Amino acid sequence: MIRIDYPTFLLPALVLWIFWRRNKYHDVGRELWVNLFFLYGLGVAYVTFFPLTIRVSTLRHVNLIPFVEMKWLLYRPIVAVMNLGGNVVMFAPLGFFLPLLGGRRFQSFVKTTGAGLLLSVGIEFLQYLTGAREADIDDVMLNTLGAALGYWLYLLWQRRTTTQEKRP
């Protein structure tokens, strides 16, 4: 078993980020959004993988039956709300940042939500491979819902800023 703590991951990630972004300060506003997106990504990595424990055993668990984990709403509502809300809230910033920073590529609901779906599947797959956590289809569904919600929030924000710019 190999265990990697978050600070062990965080320090090299920050050094590489600073090195990569060192000459990219063309637009201060955009750089602020890009750096906020990076910090958001570090937060998602922290919540979904750390402490990262890679198990050598072949025992893995994956739930491919939808709504199984959501049954906790009946038995432990506080835990269920935290799980449901946490998964949705964790991916809402992704749905906001992708159209904001991704240019024309992520200006559609389908592409942004699809990216949320693919990222969520990737996270669950890595959780399955490492054996550190249980891979769950409910998480994929809730994360995708969060990305869709984030895209909707982006549209509201975009409409509001556009309306304010048109005022004299």
C-alpha positions in Angstrom: 0.0 0.0 0.0 1.3 3.4 -1.0 0.0 6.5 0.8 0.4 10.1 -0.6 -0.8 13.0 1.5 -2.2 16.2 0.0 0.8 18.5 0.8 3.1 16.0 -1.0 0.9 16.5 -4.1 0.2 20.2 -3.6 3.8 21.6 -3.5 4.9 20.1 -6.8 1.5 21.1 -8.4 1.9 24.7 -7.3 5.5 24.9 -8.5 4.6 23.4 -11.9 1.6 25.8 -12.2 3.7 28.9 -11.4 6.3 27.8 -13.9 3.7 27.1 -16.6 1.8 30.4 -16.0 4.9 32.6 -15.6 4.7 34.5 -18.9 0.9 34.3 -19.5 -0.2 37.5 -17.8 -1.9 39.2 -20.9 -5.2 40.0 -19.3 -5.3 40.4 -15.5 -9.1 39.6 -15.3 -8.7 36.4 -17.3 -5.6 35.4 -15.3 -7.7 35.8 -12.1 -10.4 33.5 -13.5 -7.7 30.9 -14.7 -6.0 30.9 -11.3 -9.4 30.5 -9.6 -10.1 27.6 -11.9 -6.8 26.0 -11.0 -7.5 26.4 -7.2 -10.9 24.8 -7.8 -9.2 21.9 -9.6 -6.9 21.5 -6.6 -9.9 21.4 -4.3 -11.6 18.7 -6.4 -8.4 16.7 -6.3 -8.3 17.0 -2.6 -11.9 16.0 -2.0 -11.9 13.1 -4.5 -8.5 11.5 -4.0 -6.7 12.5 -0.8 -5.2 11.0 1.2 -4.4 8.9 -1.8 -3.9 5.4 -0.8 -3.0 2.9 -3.6 -3.9 -0.6 -2.6 -2.2 -3.5 -4.3 -5.0 -6.0 -3.6 -7.5 -6.9 -6.2 -10.5 -6.1 -4.0 -12.4 -3.3 -5.6 -16.0 -2.2 -5.4 -18.0 -0.4 -8.0 -21.7 0.4 -8.0 -23.2 0.6 -11.4 -26.8 0.5 -10.3 -28.3 4.1 -10.2 -29.8 5.5 -7.1 -28.4 2.8 -4.7 -26.4 5.3 -2.7 -29.3 7.8 -2.7 -31.3 5.4 -0.6 -29.6 6.9 2.4 -32.2 9.7 2.1 -34.5 7.4 3.8 -32.2 6.2 6.6 -29.6 9.0 7.2 -31.0 12.2 5.6 -28.1 14.5 6.9 -25.5 12.2 5.4 -27.5 11.9 2.2 -28.0 15.6 1.8 -24.2 16.2 2.4 -23.4 13.5 -0.2 -26.0 14.7 -2.8 -25.3 18.3 -2.3 -21.5 17.9 -2.1 -21.4 16.1 -5.5 -23.6 18.7 -7.2 -21.8 21.6 -5.6 -18.4 20.2 -6.3 -19.0 20.2 -10.1 -21.0 23.4 -10.4 -17.9 25.6 -10.7 -16.7 23.4 -13.5 -19.9 24.1 -15.4 -19.3 27.8 -14.8 -15.6 28.0 -15.6 -15.6 25.9 -18.8 -17.7 28.3 -20.9 -16.0 31.3 -19.2 -12.5 30.1 -20.0 -12.9 27.6 -22.8 -13.9 30.0 -25.5 -16.2 28.7 -28.2 -15.4 25.1 -27.4 -17.7 25.1 -24.3 -20.3 27.6 -25.2 -23.0 24.9 -25.4 -24.9 23.2 -22.6 -24.2 19.7 -24.2 -20.4 20.2 -24.5 -20.0 21.6 -21.0 -22.3 19.0 -19.4 -20.5 16.3 -21.4 -17.2 17.5 -20.2 -18.5 17.3 -16.6 -19.7 13.7 -17.3 -16.4 12.7 -18.7 -14.4 14.2 -15.9 -16.6 12.5 -13.3 -16.3 9.1 -15.0 -12.5 9.7 -15.1 -12.5 10.4 -11.4 -14.6 7.4 -10.5 -12.4 5.2 -12.7 -9.3 6.4 -10.9 -10.9 5.9 -7.6 -11.7 2.3 -8.8 -8.1 1.7 -10.0 -6.5 3.0 -6.8 -8.9 1.0 -4.6 -9.0 3.9 -2.2 -12.6 4.7 -2.6 -15.8 3.2 -4.0 -16.7 4.1 -7.6 -20.3 4.9 -7.8 -22.7 5.8 -10.7 -24.7 8.0 -8.4 -21.6 10.3 -8.0 -21.3 10.5 -11.8 -25.0 11.5 -12.2 -24.8 14.1 -9.4 -21.5 15.5 -10.7 -23.0 15.8 -14.1 -26.0 17.6 -12.7 -23.7 19.9 -10.9 -21.9 20.8 -14.2 -25.3 21.5 -15.8 -26.2 23.7 -12.9 -22.9 25.5 -13.2 -23.6 26.1 -16.9 -27.0 27.6 -16.0 -25.3 29.9 -13.4 -22.8 30.9 -16.1 -25.7 31.8 -18.4 -27.3 33.9 -15.7 -24.0 35.6 -14.9 -23.4 36.3 -18.6 -26.8 37.7 -19.1 -26.4 40.0 -16.1 -23.0 41.3 -17.1 -24.2 41.8 -20.7 -27.2 43.8 -19.5 -25.1 45.9 -17.2 -22.7 46.7 -20.1 -25.6 47.9 -22.3 -26.8 50.4 -19.7 -25.7 54.0 -20.2 
